[in-house]
Amino acid sequence: MDNFASGSLLLIVGSSCLIFGTTALIYGSLVANVVITIIIVLYLIFYLIRYLQRKDGELLKERNRLILEAKDKKTKLMRTIDELITQHYRSLNAEYLKSVYQDSYENKFYDKWHEEIDYFINNVLKKNQDIASALEYTEYAREQRQLAIRKSVKNEISEQQERSIYE
């Protein structure tokens, strides 16, 4: 409902309240008092619904703004990481060729390459404060998930042990 329609409805409801209120005062009619009470209650309900709709719309806009802001930060962060990888591509490629090896059975081993990646993250990427903060938060979130899983498993094991005692 647009502002004009809702304003018109409020004007009609207000006028009705005034007319019925005057009638109730003049005649002291029980019916008029009941009608005015019903109109006032309906008016308040309508006003409350409009208020909640506006608040819901504001919250939805804020949520969407925060989502877009987070996406923008992630995009900028990924762009920065890509730029750093591109900048150090030759060194990374040389380290890859040195550290990945294959045995006589054509099995590839990446242990040293993984160490090189960790070195690159810790000594190149983490020099950028935004990247360091994101990696720190990601690590914290991962640790929190692991703690929650451990707690859940521990609780499940405890419950199973208690059940087996009573069986």
Rosetta constraint file for C-alpha pairs under 8 A:
AtomPair CA 1 CA 5 HARMONIC 6.27 0.50
AtomPair CA 1 CA 6 HARMONIC 6.37 0.50
AtomPair CA 2 CA 6 HARMONIC 6.27 0.50
AtomPair CA 3 CA 7 HARMONIC 5.87 0.50
AtomPair CA 4 CA 8 HARMONIC 6.05 0.50
AtomPair CA 5 CA 9 HARMONIC 6.13 0.50
AtomPair CA 6 CA 10 HARMONIC 6.17 0.50
AtomPair CA 7 CA 11 HARMONIC 6.19 0.50
AtomPair CA 8 CA 12 HARMONIC 6.21 0.50
AtomPair CA 9 CA 13 HARMONIC 6.12 0.50
AtomPair CA 10 CA 14 HARMONIC 5.93 0.50
AtomPair CA 10 CA 43 HARMONIC 7.65 0.50
AtomPair CA 11 CA 15 HARMONIC 6.03 0.50
AtomPair CA 12 CA 16 HARMONIC 6.08 0.50
AtomPair CA 13 CA 17 HARMONIC 6.15 0.50
AtomPair CA 13 CA 39 HARMONIC 7.14 0.50
AtomPair CA 13 CA 43 HARMONIC 6.80 0.50
AtomPair CA 14 CA 18 HARMONIC 6.26 0.50
AtomPair CA 15 CA 19 HARMONIC 6.19 0.50
AtomPair CA 16 CA 20 HARMONIC 6.02 0.50
AtomPair CA 16 CA 39 HARMONIC 7.84 0.50
AtomPair CA 17 CA 21 HARMONIC 5.65 0.50
AtomPair CA 17 CA 36 HARMONIC 5.86 0.50
AtomPair CA 17 CA 39 HARMONIC 6.62 0.50
AtomPair CA 17 CA 40 HARMONIC 7.04 0.50
AtomPair CA 18 CA 22 HARMONIC 6.04 0.50
AtomPair CA 19 CA 23 HARMONIC 6.20 0.50
AtomPair CA 20 CA 24 HARMONIC 5.97 0.50
AtomPair CA 20 CA 32 HARMONIC 6.06 0.50
AtomPair CA 20 CA 33 HARMONIC 7.76 0.50
AtomPair CA 20 CA 35 HARMONIC 7.32 0.50
AtomPair CA 20 CA 36 HARMONIC 5.81 0.50
AtomPair CA 21 CA 25 HARMONIC 6.20 0.50
AtomPair CA 21 CA 32 HARMONIC 7.36 0.50
AtomPair CA 21 CA 33 HARMONIC 7.37 0.50
AtomPair CA 21 CA 36 HARMONIC 6.23 0.50
AtomPair CA 22 CA 26 HARMONIC 6.12 0.50
AtomPair CA 23 CA 27 HARMONIC 5.91 0.50
AtomPair CA 23 CA 28 HARMONIC 7.52 0.50
AtomPair CA 23 CA 29 HARMONIC 7.75 0.50
AtomPair CA 23 CA 32 HARMONIC 6.74 0.50
AtomPair CA 24 CA 28 HARMONIC 4.86 0.50
AtomPair CA 24 CA 29 HARMONIC 5.40 0.50
AtomPair CA 24 CA 30 HARMONIC 7.56 0.50
AtomPair CA 24 CA 32 HARMONIC 5.03 0.50
AtomPair CA 24 CA 33 HARMONIC 5.71 0.50
AtomPair CA 25 CA 29 HARMONIC 7.87 0.50
AtomPair CA 28 CA 32 HARMONIC 7.65 0.50
AtomPair CA 28 CA 33 HARMONIC 7.75 0.50
AtomPair CA 29 CA 33 HARMONIC 6.37 0.50
AtomPair CA 30 CA 34 HARMONIC 6.21 0.50
AtomPair CA 31 CA 35 HARMONIC 6.08 0.50
AtomPair CA 32 CA 36 HARMONIC 6.05 0.50
AtomPair CA 33 CA 37 HARMONIC 6.09 0.50
AtomPair CA 34 CA 38 HARMONIC 6.16 0.50
AtomPair CA 35 CA 39 HARMONIC 6.15 0.50
AtomPair CA 36 CA 40 HARMONIC 6.08 0.50
AtomPair CA 37 CA 41 HARMONIC 6.13 0.50
AtomPair CA 38 CA 42 HARMONIC 6.09 0.50
AtomPair CA 39 CA 43 HARMONIC 6.01 0.50
AtomPair CA 40 CA 44 HARMONIC 6.16 0.50
AtomPair CA 41 CA 45 HARMONIC 6.15 0.50
AtomPair CA 42 CA 46 HARMONIC 6.05 0.50
AtomPair CA 43 CA 47 HARMONIC 6.10 0.50
AtomPair CA 44 CA 48 HARMONIC 6.03 0.50
AtomPair CA 45 CA 49 HARMONIC 6.13 0.50
AtomPair CA 46 CA 50 HARMONIC 6.25 0.50
AtomPair CA 47 CA 51 HARMONIC 6.11 0.50
AtomPair CA 48 CA 52 HARMONIC 6.12 0.50
AtomPair CA 49 CA 53 HARMONIC 6.10 0.50
AtomPair CA 50 CA 54 HARMONIC 6.23 0.50
AtomPair CA 51 CA 55 HARMONIC 6.25 0.50
AtomPair CA 52 CA 56 HARMONIC 5.95 0.50
AtomPair CA 53 CA 57 HARMONIC 6.09 0.50
AtomPair CA 54 CA 58 HARMONIC 6.16 0.50
AtomPair CA 55 CA 59 HARMONIC 6.12 0.50
AtomPair CA 56 CA 60 HARMONIC 6.10 0.50
AtomPair CA 57 CA 61 HARMONIC 6.17 0.50
AtomPair CA 58 CA 62 HARMONIC 6.20 0.50
AtomPair CA 59 CA 63 HARMONIC 6.06 0.50
AtomPair CA 60 CA 64 HARMONIC 6.15 0.50
AtomPair CA 61 CA 65 HARMONIC 6.09 0.50
AtomPair CA 62 CA 66 HARMONIC 6.16 0.50
AtomPair CA 63 CA 67 HARMONIC 6.21 0.50
AtomPair CA 64 CA 68 HARMONIC 6.17 0.50
AtomPair CA 65 CA 69 HARMONIC 6.07 0.50
AtomPair CA 66 CA 70 HARMONIC 6.10 0.50
AtomPair CA 67 CA 71 HARMONIC 6.18 0.50
AtomPair CA 68 CA 72 HARMONIC 6.09 0.50
AtomPair CA 69 CA 73 HARMONIC 6.23 0.50
AtomPair CA 70 CA 74 HARMONIC 6.13 0.50
AtomPair CA 71 CA 75 HARMONIC 6.04 0.50
AtomPair CA 72 CA 76 HARMONIC 6.11 0.50
AtomPair CA 73 CA 77 HARMONIC 6.00 0.50
AtomPair CA 74 CA 78 HARMONIC 6.06 0.50
AtomPair CA 75 CA 79 HARMONIC 6.09 0.50
AtomPair CA 76 CA 80 HARMONIC 6.18 0.50
AtomPair CA 77 CA 81 HARMONIC 6.25 0.50
AtomPair CA 77 CA 130 HARMONIC 7.21 0.50
AtomPair CA 77 CA 131 HARMONIC 6.65 0.50
AtomPair CA 78 CA 82 HARMONIC 6.07 0.50
AtomPair CA 79 CA 83 HARMONIC 6.13 0.50
AtomPair CA 80 CA 84 HARMONIC 6.27 0.50
AtomPair CA 81 CA 85 HARMONIC 6.18 0.50
AtomPair CA 81 CA 125 HARMONIC 7.08 0.50
AtomPair CA 81 CA 131 HARMONIC 7.75 0.50
AtomPair CA 82 CA 86 HARMONIC 6.04 0.50
AtomPair CA 83 CA 87 HARMONIC 6.00 0.50
AtomPair CA 84 CA 88 HARMONIC 6.23 0.50
AtomPair CA 84 CA 124 HARMONIC 7.96 0.50
AtomPair CA 84 CA 125 HARMONIC 7.23 0.50
AtomPair CA 85 CA 89 HARMONIC 5.64 0.50
AtomPair CA 88 CA 92 HARMONIC 6.15 0.50
AtomPair CA 89 CA 93 HARMONIC 5.96 0.50
AtomPair CA 90 CA 94 HARMONIC 6.13 0.50
AtomPair CA 91 CA 95 HARMONIC 6.16 0.50
AtomPair CA 92 CA 96 HARMONIC 6.05 0.50
AtomPair CA 93 CA 97 HARMONIC 6.26 0.50
AtomPair CA 94 CA 98 HARMONIC 6.27 0.50
AtomPair CA 95 CA 99 HARMONIC 5.89 0.50
AtomPair CA 95 CA 113 HARMONIC 7.33 0.50
AtomPair CA 95 CA 116 HARMONIC 7.23 0.50
AtomPair CA 96 CA 100 HARMONIC 5.82 0.50
AtomPair CA 96 CA 113 HARMONIC 5.98 0.50
AtomPair CA 97 CA 101 HARMONIC 7.86 0.50
AtomPair CA 99 CA 110 HARMONIC 7.03 0.50
AtomPair CA 99 CA 111 HARMONIC 7.79 0.50
AtomPair CA 99 CA 112 HARMONIC 5.15 0.50
AtomPair CA 99 CA 113 HARMONIC 5.15 0.50
AtomPair CA 100 CA 108 HARMONIC 6.87 0.50
AtomPair CA 100 CA 109 HARMONIC 5.72 0.50
AtomPair CA 100 CA 110 HARMONIC 5.12 0.50
AtomPair CA 100 CA 111 HARMONIC 7.61 0.50
AtomPair CA 100 CA 112 HARMONIC 6.79 0.50
AtomPair CA 100 CA 113 HARMONIC 5.97 0.50
AtomPair CA 101 CA 108 HARMONIC 5.67 0.50
AtomPair CA 101 CA 109 HARMONIC 5.49 0.50
AtomPair CA 101 CA 110 HARMONIC 7.19 0.50
AtomPair CA 102 CA 106 HARMONIC 5.58 0.50
AtomPair CA 102 CA 107 HARMONIC 5.33 0.50
AtomPair CA 102 CA 108 HARMONIC 4.33 0.50
AtomPair CA 102 CA 109 HARMONIC 6.14 0.50
AtomPair CA 103 CA 107 HARMONIC 5.51 0.50
AtomPair CA 103 CA 108 HARMONIC 6.68 0.50
AtomPair CA 110 CA 114 HARMONIC 6.18 0.50
AtomPair CA 111 CA 115 HARMONIC 6.50 0.50
AtomPair CA 112 CA 116 HARMONIC 6.23 0.50
AtomPair CA 113 CA 117 HARMONIC 6.22 0.50
AtomPair CA 114 CA 118 HARMONIC 6.26 0.50
AtomPair CA 115 CA 119 HARMONIC 6.18 0.50
AtomPair CA 116 CA 120 HARMONIC 6.13 0.50
AtomPair CA 117 CA 121 HARMONIC 6.16 0.50
AtomPair CA 118 CA 122 HARMONIC 6.09 0.50
AtomPair CA 119 CA 123 HARMONIC 5.83 0.50
AtomPair CA 119 CA 124 HARMONIC 7.87 0.50
AtomPair CA 120 CA 124 HARMONIC 5.27 0.50
AtomPair CA 120 CA 125 HARMONIC 6.62 0.50
AtomPair CA 121 CA 125 HARMONIC 4.81 0.50
AtomPair CA 121 CA 126 HARMONIC 6.02 0.50
AtomPair CA 122 CA 126 HARMONIC 5.36 0.50
AtomPair CA 122 CA 127 HARMONIC 7.74 0.50
AtomPair CA 123 CA 127 HARMONIC 6.58 0.50
AtomPair CA 124 CA 128 HARMONIC 7.75 0.50
AtomPair CA 125 CA 131 HARMONIC 6.50 0.50
AtomPair CA 125 CA 132 HARMONIC 7.18 0.50
AtomPair CA 126 CA 131 HARMONIC 5.86 0.50
AtomPair CA 126 CA 132 HARMONIC 4.46 0.50
AtomPair CA 127 CA 131 HARMONIC 7.83 0.50
AtomPair CA 127 CA 132 HARMONIC 6.94 0.50
AtomPair CA 128 CA 132 HARMONIC 6.13 0.50
AtomPair CA 129 CA 133 HARMONIC 6.05 0.50
AtomPair CA 130 CA 134 HARMONIC 6.22 0.50
AtomPair CA 131 CA 135 HARMONIC 6.07 0.50
AtomPair CA 132 CA 136 HARMONIC 5.99 0.50
AtomPair CA 133 CA 137 HARMONIC 6.10 0.50
AtomPair CA 134 CA 138 HARMONIC 6.06 0.50
AtomPair CA 135 CA 139 HARMONIC 6.06 0.50
AtomPair CA 136 CA 140 HARMONIC 6.15 0.50
AtomPair CA 137 CA 141 HARMONIC 6.07 0.50
AtomPair CA 138 CA 142 HARMONIC 6.11 0.50
AtomPair CA 139 CA 143 HARMONIC 6.16 0.50
AtomPair CA 140 CA 144 HARMONIC 6.19 0.50
AtomPair CA 141 CA 145 HARMONIC 6.25 0.50
AtomPair CA 142 CA 146 HARMONIC 6.21 0.50
AtomPair CA 143 CA 147 HARMONIC 6.13 0.50
AtomPair CA 144 CA 148 HARMONIC 6.19 0.50
AtomPair CA 145 CA 149 HARMONIC 6.18 0.50
AtomPair CA 146 CA 150 HARMONIC 6.10 0.50
AtomPair CA 147 CA 151 HARMONIC 6.07 0.50
AtomPair CA 148 CA 152 HARMONIC 6.09 0.50
AtomPair CA 149 CA 153 HARMONIC 6.09 0.50
AtomPair CA 150 CA 154 HARMONIC 5.99 0.50
AtomPair CA 151 CA 155 HARMONIC 6.09 0.50
AtomPair CA 152 CA 156 HARMONIC 6.16 0.50
AtomPair CA 153 CA 157 HARMONIC 6.11 0.50
AtomPair CA 154 CA 158 HARMONIC 6.14 0.50
AtomPair CA 155 CA 159 HARMONIC 6.13 0.50
AtomPair CA 156 CA 160 HARMONIC 6.18 0.50
AtomPair CA 157 CA 161 HARMONIC 6.14 0.50
AtomPair CA 158 CA 162 HARMONIC 6.18 0.50
AtomPair CA 159 CA 163 HARMONIC 6.16 0.50
AtomPair CA 160 CA 164 HARMONIC 6.13 0.50
AtomPair CA 161 CA 165 HARMONIC 6.33 0.50
AtomPair CA 162 CA 166 HARMONIC 6.63 0.50
AtomPair CA 163 CA 167 HARMONIC 6.27 0.50
